[in-house]
């Protein structure tokens, strides 16, 4: 199961490196995903993952969406495919 808080934590890590800030707020995540802070607060409360916004975020930064959603690194994906 994909966890909202784990996914947002990984997004925070990326934003923190980009902005060179220690403290990243929900409004920073919302802005990076192209969402309003109010909408982000609603989906956070519901635990609803904004897949489309995350997909565009990953495309823009050339990051694997699997890492954001599942914590998988590209190498682990390749390794599991060769095992099948």
N, CA, C and O atoms as CSV, one atom per row, in Angstrom:
chain,resi,resn,atom,element,x,y,z
A,1,UNK,N,N,0.841,-1.184,0.000
A,1,UNK,CA,C,0.000,0.000,0.000
A,1,UNK,C,C,0.887,1.249,0.000
A,1,UNK,O,O,1.889,1.325,0.711
A,2,UNK,N,N,0.495,2.197,-0.799
A,2,UNK,CA,C,1.250,3.439,-0.902
A,2,UNK,C,C,0.849,4.346,0.258
A,2,UNK,O,O,-0.335,4.568,0.510
A,3,UNK,N,N,1.847,4.860,0.954
A,3,UNK,CA,C,1.597,5.680,2.128
A,3,UNK,C,C,1.786,7.162,1.799
A,3,UNK,O,O,2.825,7.559,1.271
A,4,UNK,N,N,0.783,7.970,2.113
A,4,UNK,CA,C,0.817,9.400,1.841
A,4,UNK,C,C,1.993,10.068,2.534
A,4,UNK,O,O,2.719,10.844,1.912
A,5,UNK,N,N,2.189,9.780,3.802
A,5,UNK,CA,C,3.250,10.464,4.552
A,5,UNK,C,C,4.639,10.071,4.065
A,5,UNK,O,O,5.537,10.913,4.035
A,6,UNK,N,N,4.837,8.809,3.682
A,6,UNK,CA,C,6.138,8.395,3.142
A,6,UNK,C,C,6.430,9.093,1.818
A,6,UNK,O,O,7.549,9.541,1.570
A,7,UNK,N,N,5.410,9.176,0.976
A,7,UNK,CA,C,5.577,9.838,-0.324
A,7,UNK,C,C,5.896,11.316,-0.151
A,7,UNK,O,O,6.782,11.845,-0.823
A,8,UNK,N,N,5.182,11.982,0.742
A,8,UNK,CA,C,5.443,13.407,0.946
A,8,UNK,C,C,6.797,13.635,1.609
A,8,UNK,O,O,7.432,14.664,1.378
A,9,UNK,N,N,7.239,12.702,2.418
A,9,UNK,CA,C,8.566,12.810,3.023
A,9,UNK,C,C,9.652,12.800,1.953
A,9,UNK,O,O,10.607,13.573,2.031
A,10,UNK,N,N,9.514,11.932,0.957
A,10,UNK,CA,C,10.494,11.881,-0.128
A,10,UNK,C,C,10.425,13.155,-0.974
A,10,UNK,O,O,11.454,13.644,-1.442
A,11,UNK,N,N,9.229,13.690,-1.169
A,11,UNK,CA,C,9.086,14.957,-1.895
A,11,UNK,C,C,9.755,16.077,-1.107
A,11,UNK,O,O,10.412,16.944,-1.684
A,12,UNK,N,N,9.586,16.055,0.212
A,12,UNK,CA,C,10.241,17.054,1.064
A,12,UNK,C,C,11.755,17.003,0.915
A,12,UNK,O,O,12.413,18.043,0.883
A,13,UNK,N,N,12.309,15.802,0.824
A,13,UNK,CA,C,13.749,15.647,0.663
A,13,UNK,C,C,14.231,16.328,-0.613
A,13,UNK,O,O,15.264,16.997,-0.618
A,14,UNK,N,N,13.482,16.154,-1.684
A,14,UNK,CA,C,13.855,16.754,-2.967
A,14,UNK,C,C,13.752,18.273,-2.886
A,14,UNK,O,O,14.658,18.986,-3.319
A,15,UNK,N,N,12.655,18.760,-2.336
A,15,UNK,CA,C,12.449,20.203,-2.225
A,15,UNK,C,C,13.520,20.826,-1.333
A,15,UNK,O,O,14.022,21.912,-1.624
A,16,UNK,N,N,13.861,20.144,-0.263
A,16,UNK,CA,C,14.876,20.642,0.661
A,16,UNK,C,C,16.222,20.819,-0.043
A,16,UNK,O,O,16.923,21.806,0.183
A,17,UNK,N,N,16.575,19.864,-0.891
A,17,UNK,CA,C,17.829,19.975,-1.640
A,17,UNK,C,C,17.749,21.106,-2.655
A,17,UNK,O,O,18.707,21.861,-2.824
A,18,UNK,N,N,16.600,21.228,-3.337
A,18,UNK,CA,C,16.427,22.280,-4.351
A,18,UNK,C,C,16.487,23.670,-3.731
A,18,UNK,O,O,17.153,24.562,-4.259
A,19,UNK,N,N,15.800,23.852,-2.624
A,19,UNK,CA,C,15.686,25.176,-2.009
A,19,UNK,C,C,16.744,25.438,-0.951
A,19,UNK,O,O,16.856,26.551,-0.437
A,20,UNK,N,N,17.516,24.416,-0.629
A,20,UNK,CA,C,18.561,24.528,0.393
A,20,UNK,C,C,18.000,25.058,1.712
A,20,UNK,O,O,18.584,25.926,2.362
A,21,UNK,N,N,16.846,24.502,2.080
A,21,UNK,CA,C,16.201,24.857,3.347
A,21,UNK,C,C,16.083,23.600,4.201
A,21,UNK,O,O,15.889,22.501,3.683
A,22,UNK,N,N,16.199,23.774,5.495
A,22,UNK,CA,C,16.048,22.661,6.421
A,22,UNK,C,C,14.587,22.328,6.662
A,22,UNK,O,O,14.210,21.160,6.754
A,23,UNK,N,N,13.780,23.349,6.762
A,23,UNK,CA,C,12.374,23.170,7.133
A,23,UNK,C,C,11.503,23.379,5.900
A,23,UNK,O,O,11.508,24.450,5.293
A,24,UNK,N,N,10.756,22.340,5.542
A,24,UNK,CA,C,9.837,22.393,4.413
A,24,UNK,C,C,8.424,22.258,4.969
A,24,UNK,O,O,8.127,21.338,5.731
A,25,UNK,N,N,7.571,23.180,4.581
A,25,UNK,CA,C,6.193,23.202,5.063
A,25,UNK,C,C,5.250,22.607,4.019
A,25,UNK,O,O,5.624,22.407,2.864
A,26,UNK,N,N,4.029,22.332,4.448
A,26,UNK,CA,C,3.028,21.793,3.538
A,26,UNK,C,C,2.778,22.719,2.357
A,26,UNK,O,O,2.527,22.254,1.245
A,27,UNK,N,N,2.844,24.015,2.587
A,27,UNK,CA,C,2.639,24.966,1.494
A,27,UNK,C,C,3.750,24.843,0.456
A,27,UNK,O,O,3.508,25.060,-0.731
A,28,UNK,N,N,4.968,24.498,0.886
A,28,UNK,CA,C,6.081,24.289,-0.051
A,28,UNK,C,C,5.833,23.048,-0.913
A,28,UNK,O,O,6.093,23.053,-2.116
A,29,UNK,N,N,5.336,22.006,-0.290
A,29,UNK,CA,C,5.022,20.777,-1.036
A,29,UNK,C,C,3.902,21.052,-2.025
A,29,UNK,O,O,3.979,20.653,-3.188
A,30,UNK,N,N,2.865,21.731,-1.562
A,30,UNK,CA,C,1.733,22.053,-2.436
A,30,UNK,C,C,2.199,22.847,-3.639
A,30,UNK,O,O,1.808,22.551,-4.768
A,31,UNK,N,N,3.028,23.848,-3.413
A,31,UNK,CA,C,3.535,24.680,-4.503
A,31,UNK,C,C,4.359,23.856,-5.492
A,31,UNK,O,O,4.218,24.014,-6.705
A,32,UNK,N,N,5.212,22.983,-4.977
A,32,UNK,CA,C,6.058,22.153,-5.840
A,32,UNK,C,C,5.221,21.195,-6.690
A,32,UNK,O,O,5.603,20.848,-7.808
A,33,UNK,N,N,4.077,20.774,-6.149
A,33,UNK,CA,C,3.206,19.858,-6.881
A,33,UNK,C,C,2.193,20.594,-7.757
A,33,UNK,O,O,1.442,19.966,-8.502
A,34,UNK,N,N,2.173,21.915,-7.668
A,34,UNK,CA,C,1.219,22.686,-8.463
A,34,UNK,C,C,-0.187,22.650,-7.886
A,34,UNK,O,O,-1.169,22.778,-8.617
A,35,UNK,N,N,-0.282,22.475,-6.574
A,35,UNK,CA,C,-1.572,22.415,-5.882
A,35,UNK,C,C,-1.716,23.633,-4.971
A,35,UNK,O,O,-0.726,24.254,-4.581
A,36,UNK,N,N,-2.945,23.958,-4.644
A,36,UNK,CA,C,-3.151,25.024,-3.668
A,36,UNK,C,C,-2.902,24.457,-2.274
A,36,UNK,O,O,-3.118,23.266,-2.049
A,37,UNK,N,N,-2.454,25.282,-1.341
A,37,UNK,CA,C,-2.253,24.803,0.030
A,37,UNK,C,C,-3.539,24.258,0.649
A,37,UNK,O,O,-3.502,23.310,1.434
A,38,UNK,N,N,-4.668,24.855,0.298
A,38,UNK,CA,C,-5.951,24.393,0.843
A,38,UNK,C,C,-6.292,22.988,0.338
A,38,UNK,O,O,-6.718,22.126,1.106
A,39,UNK,N,N,-6.095,22.776,-0.963
A,39,UNK,CA,C,-6.377,21.450,-1.530
A,39,UNK,C,C,-5.407,20.417,-0.957
A,39,UNK,O,O,-5.804,19.290,-0.663
A,40,UNK,N,N,-4.147,20.797,-0.799
A,40,UNK,CA,C,-3.172,19.873,-0.228
A,40,UNK,C,C,-3.575,19.479,1.195
A,40,UNK,O,O,-3.429,18.320,1.583
A,41,UNK,N,N,-4.076,20.435,1.964
A,41,UNK,CA,C,-4.523,20.137,3.331
A,41,UNK,C,C,-5.664,19.129,3.327
A,41,UNK,O,O,-5.718,18.245,4.182
A,42,UNK,N,N,-6.572,19.258,2.370
A,42,UNK,CA,C,-7.706,18.333,2.272
A,42,UNK,C,C,-7.237,16.930,1.915
A,42,UNK,O,O,-7.648,15.958,2.550
A,43,UNK,N,N,-6.376,16.816,0.901
A,43,UNK,CA,C,-5.933,15.474,0.502
A,43,UNK,C,C,-5.022,14.854,1.553
A,43,UNK,O,O,-4.987,13.633,1.707
A,44,UNK,N,N,-4.292,15.687,2.271
A,44,UNK,CA,C,-3.459,15.161,3.358
A,44,UNK,C,C,-4.347,14.568,4.448
A,44,UNK,O,O,-4.070,13.483,4.960
A,45,UNK,N,N,-5.401,15.274,4.794
A,45,UNK,CA,C,-6.322,14.791,5.822
A,45,UNK,C,C,-6.966,13.470,5.400
A,45,UNK,O,O,-7.165,12.579,6.226
A,46,UNK,N,N,-7.290,13.349,4.120
A,46,UNK,CA,C,-7.929,12.134,3.596
A,46,UNK,C,C,-6.929,11.037,3.243
A,46,UNK,O,O,-7.311,9.885,3.038
A,47,UNK,N,N,-5.641,11.399,3.173
A,47,UNK,CA,C,-4.627,10.429,2.787
A,47,UNK,C,C,-4.668,10.113,1.302
A,47,UNK,O,O,-4.204,9.055,0.877
A,48,UNK,N,N,-5.223,11.027,0.510
A,48,UNK,CA,C,-5.369,10.835,-0.933
A,48,UNK,C,C,-4.097,11.308,-1.630
A,48,UNK,O,O,-3.689,12.460,-1.476
A,49,UNK,N,N,-3.485,10.436,-2.381
A,49,UNK,CA,C,-2.237,10.761,-3.060
A,49,UNK,C,C,-2.542,11.413,-4.404
A,49,UNK,O,O,-3.308,10.862,-5.195
A,50,UNK,N,N,-1.952,12.583,-4.675
A,50,UNK,CA,C,-2.190,13.273,-5.953
A,50,UNK,C,C,-1.266,12.717,-7.051
A,50,UNK,O,O,-0.244,13.318,-7.381
A,51,UNK,N,N,-1.646,11.566,-7.603
A,51,UNK,CA,C,-0.793,10.855,-8.550
A,51,UNK,C,C,-0.379,11.708,-9.752
A,51,UNK,O,O,0.793,11.726,-10.127
A,52,UNK,N,N,-1.328,12.404,-10.348
A,52,UNK,CA,C,-1.007,13.198,-11.528
A,52,UNK,C,C,-0.006,14.307,-11.191
A,52,UNK,O,O,0.940,14.541,-11.944
A,53,UNK,N,N,-0.209,14.975,-10.084
A,53,UNK,CA,C,0.707,16.049,-9.673
A,53,UNK,C,C,2.099,15.485,-9.386
A,53,UNK,O,O,3.103,16.107,-9.731
A,54,UNK,N,N,2.159,14.333,-8.769
A,54,UNK,CA,C,3.450,13.700,-8.479
A,54,UNK,C,C,4.127,13.268,-9.777
A,54,UNK,O,O,5.344,13.391,-9.915
A,55,UNK,N,N,3.343,12.764,-10.726
A,55,UNK,CA,C,3.915,12.356,-12.012
A,55,UNK,C,C,4.571,13.539,-12.721
A,55,UNK,O,O,5.681,13.412,-13.239
A,56,UNK,N,N,3.899,14.680,-12.749
A,56,UNK,CA,C,4.484,15.871,-13.373
A,56,UNK,C,C,5.699,16.376,-12.594
A,56,UNK,O,O,6.681,16.819,-13.189
A,57,UNK,N,N,5.630,16.308,-11.270
A,57,UNK,CA,C,6.753,16.696,-10.413
A,57,UNK,C,C,7.977,15.843,-10.750
A,57,UNK,O,O,9.084,16.364,-10.886
A,58,UNK,N,N,7.775,14.542,-10.883
A,58,UNK,CA,C,8.877,13.625,-11.193
A,58,UNK,C,C,9.411,13.859,-12.606
A,58,UNK,O,O,10.622,13.835,-12.828
A,59,UNK,N,N,8.520,14.081,-13.544
A,59,UNK,CA,C,8.951,14.329,-14.921
A,59,UNK,C,C,9.801,15.593,-14.999
A,59,UNK,O,O,10.839,15.612,-15.660
A,60,UNK,N,N,9.359,16.631,-14.331
A,60,UNK,CA,C,10.074,17.910,-14.356
A,60,UNK,C,C,11.473,17.789,-13.770
A,60,UNK,O,O,12.407,18.430,-14.253
A,61,UNK,N,N,11.623,16.983,-12.746
A,61,UNK,CA,C,12.906,16.852,-12.058
A,61,UNK,C,C,13.678,15.599,-12.460
A,61,UNK,O,O,14.767,15.344,-11.947
A,62,UNK,N,N,13.109,14.815,-13.380
A,62,UNK,CA,C,13.703,13.566,-13.847
A,62,UNK,C,C,13.998,12.613,-12.693
A,62,UNK,O,O,15.113,12.116,-12.535
A,63,UNK,N,N,12.969,12.378,-11.903
A,63,UNK,CA,C,13.046,11.498,-10.738
A,63,UNK,C,C,12.130,10.313,-10.995
A,63,UNK,O,O,11.082,10.466,-11.624
A,64,UNK,N,N,12.505,9.155,-10.526
A,64,UNK,CA,C,11.676,7.972,-10.667
A,64,UNK,C,C,10.442,8.090,-9.772
A,64,UNK,O,O,10.554,8.308,-8.565
A,65,UNK,N,N,9.280,7.942,-10.376
A,65,UNK,CA,C,8.034,7.989,-9.603
A,65,UNK,C,C,7.962,6.793,-8.648
A,65,UNK,O,O,7.316,6.872,-7.603
A,66,UNK,N,N,8.619,5.697,-9.002
A,66,UNK,CA,C,8.644,4.536,-8.114
A,66,UNK,C,C,9.352,4.857,-6.802
A,66,UNK,O,O,8.992,4.326,-5.751
A,67,UNK,N,N,10.355,5.724,-6.862
A,67,UNK,CA,C,11.040,6.102,-5.633
A,67,UNK,C,C,10.116,6.934,-4.748
A,67,UNK,O,O,10.081,6.737,-3.533
A,68,UNK,N,N,9.364,7.867,-5.350
A,68,UNK,CA,C,8.450,8.707,-4.580
A,68,UNK,C,C,7.337,7.861,-3.953
A,68,UNK,O,O,7.051,7.990,-2.763
A,69,UNK,N,N,6.723,7.012,-4.742
A,69,UNK,CA,C,5.550,6.280,-4.269
A,69,UNK,C,C,5.883,5.038,-3.438
A,69,UNK,O,O,5.205,4.740,-2.455
A,70,UNK,N,N,6.943,4.312,-3.846
A,70,UNK,CA,C,7.233,3.032,-3.200
A,70,UNK,C,C,8.558,2.982,-2.456
A,70,UNK,O,O,8.821,2.035,-1.715
A,71,UNK,N,N,9.391,3.993,-2.647
A,71,UNK,CA,C,10.708,3.963,-2.030
A,71,UNK,C,C,11.676,3.074,-2.779
A,71,UNK,O,O,12.756,2.773,-2.272
A,72,UNK,N,N,11.305,2.644,-3.992
A,72,UNK,CA,C,12.163,1.779,-4.800
A,72,UNK,C,C,13.160,2.610,-5.584
A,72,UNK,O,O,12.831,3.657,-6.142
A,73,UNK,N,N,14.364,2.122,-5.610
A,73,UNK,CA,C,15.364,2.747,-6.462
A,73,UNK,C,C,15.359,2.016,-7.789
A,73,UNK,O,O,14.911,0.872,-7.875
A,74,UNK,N,N,15.856,2.672,-8.820
A,74,UNK,CA,C,15.829,2.110,-10.163
A,74,UNK,C,C,16.522,0.754,-10.212
A,74,UNK,O,O,16.055,-0.159,-10.893
A,75,UNK,N,N,17.612,0.623,-9.507
A,75,UNK,CA,C,18.349,-0.631,-9.514
A,75,UNK,C,C,17.499,-1.779,-8.977
A,75,UNK,O,O,17.553,-2.884,-9.516
A,76,UNK,N,N,16.718,-1.541,-7.932
A,76,UNK,CA,C,15.897,-2.615,-7.363
A,76,UNK,C,C,14.809,-3.050,-8.330
A,76,UNK,O,O,14.378,-4.202,-8.289
A,77,UNK,N,N,14.360,-2.160,-9.193
A,77,UNK,CA,C,13.365,-2.513,-10.199
A,77,UNK,C,C,13.995,-3.431,-11.236
A,77,UNK,O,O,13.407,-4.443,-11.616
A,78,UNK,N,N,15.190,-3.075,-11.692
A,78,UNK,CA,C,15.884,-3.906,-12.670
A,78,UNK,C,C,16.180,-5.275,-12.101
A,78,UNK,O,O,16.004,-6.284,-12.784
A,79,UNK,N,N,16.633,-5.323,-10.843
A,79,UNK,CA,C,16.974,-6.595,-10.217
A,79,UNK,C,C,15.762,-7.506,-10.115
A,79,UNK,O,O,15.876,-8.710,-10.347
A,80,UNK,N,N,14.599,-6.951,-9.769
A,80,UNK,CA,C,13.413,-7.783,-9.627
A,80,UNK,C,C,12.906,-8.274,-10.977
A,80,UNK,O,O,12.311,-9.349,-11.052
A,81,UNK,N,N,13.131,-7.506,-12.048
A,81,UNK,CA,C,12.699,-7.944,-13.384
A,81,UNK,C,C,13.566,-9.071,-13.902
A,81,UNK,O,O,13.068,-9.934,-14.624
A,82,UNK,N,N,14.829,-9.097,-13.566
A,82,UNK,CA,C,15.708,-10.155,-14.054
A,82,UNK,C,C,15.460,-11.458,-13.318
A,82,UNK,O,O,15.825,-12.527,-13.808
A,83,UNK,N,N,14.847,-11.383,-12.156
A,83,UNK,CA,C,14.583,-12.582,-11.368
A,83,UNK,C,C,13.367,-13.339,-11.886
A,83,UNK,O,O,13.239,-14.536,-11.632
A,84,UNK,N,N,12.488,-12.680,-12.594
A,84,UNK,CA,C,11.243,-13.315,-13.067
A,84,UNK,C,C,11.482,-14.208,-14.245
A,84,UNK,O,O,10.543,-14.814,-14.762
